[in-house]
Amino acid sequence: MLAISVIIPVYRDWERLRLCLEALERQTLPASEWEIIVADNEPEGGSSSTRLPVNARIVHEPRPGSYAARNAAVALALGEHLAFTDSDCIPDPAWLENGLAALRSRSGARITGPVVIFREPGSHYLPYLYDLHTAFPQQEYVRQGHCATANLLVARRTFDQVGKFDECLSGGDSLWNMRAASMGVPILYDPGVSVGHPARRSLSEILRKRRRVVGSLALRQKVSLQRFALSRLTPPVRRLLALRRANVGLRESILLFLIIWFAQLAEAREYALVRLGMKSPNRT
């Protein structure tokens, strides 16, 4: 049996997947000890021209959503452990070696670590500022009992005990981690288990992500329309104060306050439209 299987869903992101695979080829763990499974989530398949490392293969899962794709890849995985990341991530060279050491030292635990935001050439400053201060606060997530699947490692037997990801369009990582926490599966943060993640290139990408998340939430109807709308229409003053306490500059704090509030208003509109049956949740 292989030591670990790396699971990467991809949907219309083949160029950044190439960079992710190149980073995985630089892992300190010998390639003979692990595998990569790319879960192609394009409806018709989009992987024909992709160059794969020697220990990589592709599974095609046309059902929409990265969590359906991850489940399809897990079903074929040969590793004793599973490592989840995203097609736009750049794993640190020691990601797998350090992750395996953490898994073996704490049997049955979920392992995560930093998701380090970086700015791609040609991207705008405001989305970088937003993601730098709001995206992937993994240590805070761990205190709440969950983490993002951009950086999650777990023993295969533990994953099977918790069960598959809910095959929703967004939020399946939180739902899976909530189940794991309710079953008493611990989660540990290891600073040596690190991946890089690009900031969004534009504010429109941020809004698309926020709308996709709340659209999926609205479809599950976990929160009433009135309660959700009230929470999003309220100005995010607490976030502003938290930014100032974290020594973020006044100008940057005000810019972030305005971006967050505008995104909240977009979320309120999206939630209402999906909840009232006036549109379907976005896939991207």
N, C-alpha and C positions, 0 to 999 in steps of 0.2 A: 504494500500500500504506500502511496505517496504521502509525504508529510503534510502537504497543504495544497488546496485548490484556490486559485484567485478567480473571483467572479466579477465580470465587468459587463454591465448592460450598455448598449449603445443604440442611439436613435438619432440619425442625421448629424453625427458628430465624428466622422471618420478621420478627419485630419488631426483633431486633438487626440483621438484614440491612438493614432500612430505615435504621438509623443509619449503617451502613457505606456505603450508597449516598449518603446525604446528605453524608458526609465526602468521598466521591469527587467529588461535584459541586463541592466547594470546592478541587479540585486547581488548581495554578497552570498546569499544562499545558493548552492549549486543547482543549476537548472534541472539536473536529474532527480532532484528530490521534490519537485513541485510542478504544478501545471497551471495554465491559464485557460479559462473558458470564457470566450467573448459571446455574449447573448445578443444576437442581432435582432433588434425589435422593429426593424422596417417591415411594413406590411408585405412587400414583395421581396425583401432581402436586399441588402446593399453592400455586401462584403466581398464581392467577387475579386476586387483589385487590391485588397488589403494584404500587405506582407505580414506574415505571422512569425513570431519566434518559434524555435524548434519545439518548444514544450507547450505550444498553444493550439487551440482548436476553436471552432465556431459552432454554436447551435442557433438555429433560427426559430424565434418565437414571435409569430405575427400578432398575437393578442396584444392589444395596446397596454402600455404601462411598464415601467422599469421593474416593478415587483413581480409581474408575470414572467418577465425575462429572467430575473434572478432565480425564480423558482425552477424554471426550465433548465438553467445551468446547474443548479444544485442537484437536480435529479440525475445528472450525468457525471457529477464530480467523483473523483477517485481518491481525494485526499482525506486524511484523518482529521484535518482541520479545514476551515473555510475562512478566506479573507475577502472581504467585500470592499471595492472601491468603485469610482466612477470613471467614465471615459475621458473626462477632462482633468483628471487628477495626475499628479506627478509624484509617485511614491519615492520616499527617501531610499537610497541604496540599501540601508540596513533594515528597512521596514519589515520584511518577512523574517529575517533572522532574529531581530529583537521581538517581533510579535510571537514567534514560536517559543522563544525562551519564556516570555510572559505567560503564554498559555500552559506551558508544561510546569511552570512553577506554581500556578494556581489552577489546578484542574477544575474544569466545569465553569470557569468564569468567562464573561464577555470581556474582551480587551479592546480598548480604543486609545487614541492619542491625538496630538495636535493635527488640525487641518489648517495649514498656513496659507494665508491669502497672499497672492502675488499679482502684480499688474502686468498684463500682456502689452506688447508694443501696439500702439495705435488705439488703445482703449482710453476712455474718458476718465478724468480725475474723480468726478462726483460718484459714479458707481463704485470705483475703487475705495473711496472714503467710506461709503455706505457699507460695503462688504467687509472692509477691514475692521469696522467697529460693531457689526451686527451679525455677520455670517459665522456659523460654526463655532459658537462658544462652547467647545467640547467639555471643558472642565465644569462649566455650569450645567450642561446637559447631564454629565455623569452624576452630579449631586442630585439631579432630578430622576436618575435611574435609567437614562437612555443615551443614545448617541446617534450621529448621522451615519448612514451606510457608505458615505465617502471613505470611512475608515473604521471598519468593524471586523474583528477576528473572533472566531468562536470554534470550539470543537464540533465536529460533525454530529456526534451523538447528542450534544447539548442542543444544537439547532433542531434536530429531529424531535427531541423531547418538547421543545417549545412549539414546533410546527412551522409550516410554510408562512411566507409573507402574505398578508391580505393583499389581494390583487387589485388595489385601488390605483388611481392615477397619481396620487401624491399622499404622503404621510404614512406609508406602509412601514417605514423604519421605526417610527414612534410607536405604532400599534404593536409591532413585533416585540420591541423592547419593553413595552408595558406588560405584555404577557409574560415575558421572561422575568421581569421584576416581580410580578405577582406569584411566580413559581419559585421565587427565592434564588434565582440565578444572579450572582453578584456581577457588578461591572467595575472594571479597574481602568484607570487612566495612566498610561505609561508615556512619558515625554519622548522616549526613544522610538516610539511607534508612530512615525510621522509621514504625512503626505502633504504635498502642495496642491492648492486649488486656485485657479485663476479668478480674479474678480470679474463680475459681469462687465461687458464692454460698454453698455449704455444703460440709461435709466429705464428704457423700454423693456430690456431684458429683466430687470428687477421687477417691474410691474407684471410681466408675463408670469414669472415664477410665483409671485404673491397671488395672482388670480388663479393659477393652476391649483395651488394648495387649498385656497378657500373654496374653490369650485368642487374639489373632491370632498371637502368637509361638508359642504352644503348637500351633496348627493347622499351622504351618510346620515344627514339630518340629526346631528348630535346636539346642536345648539339652536335655540329658537331664533327666528329672524329678528325679532325685536331686541333680544339680548345681544346678538352679534352686532347689529347695526349700532346700538348704543356704545358698545365697546370700541368700535372703529371710528365713530364720529367724535369721540372725546379727544381733544388735543393731547399728544403724548408728552405731557409736562414732566412726568416722572422719568422718562427716558432722557429728556434734556438735563434734568438735575443729575442723573446718574453719569452722563457724559462729562459734566463739569466736575463731579467728584473724582472721576477717573483722569482728571487733568487734561482732557481734550480741550483745545483752544476754543475761545468764545465764537469765533467765526465758523469754525468747523462744526461746533455743537449746534449753532443755529441752522446751518445748512442741513445737517442730519435731521434735526427736528422737523424742518419743512419737508424733506424727502419722505421721512417716516409717516408724517401726517397725510401727505398726498397719497402714499401707498395704502394707508388705512382706508381712505375714502374710496380708492379703487377696489379694495377688498369688499367694502360694504356693498358697493354696486354689484360686483360679481356674485356675491353670496345671494343677494336678493334675486338676481336674474335666474340663477340656477335653481334656487329654492322654489321660485314661483313657476318653474317649468318654461321659462322664456328662452333658455339656451342650454346647451350641454357644457359640461366642464371642458376646459382646454386640455389638450394633451401636452402642449409645449408652453 
